[in-house]
């Protein structure tokens, strides 16, 4: 799941090396934190949060396959 978020975010920003995804697991829940530069937050979140919402839907589907809950946090 970390690789999925990393791949999608790297395709959205002009400098993919500045995308950092960290993963933490606790009690069957996977917490992913996506960090991008402040000036690139708009590209990753999308208009009215549509891209962020779409990434969360993909993670929900991927998590359902492994019976895990996935939480995505996007920060700068």
Number of C-alpha atoms within 10 A of each C-alpha: 15 18 9 13 20 17 13 13 26 18 11 18 19 11 12 14 9 14 19 17 18 12 13 11 12 7 7 12 14 19 17 20 18 20 20 23 14 9 9 18 16 16 16 22 19 14 10 9 12 12 18 20 14 13 17 17 13 16 23 18 14 16 18 12 9 9 12 17 17 21 16 20 13 14 12 12
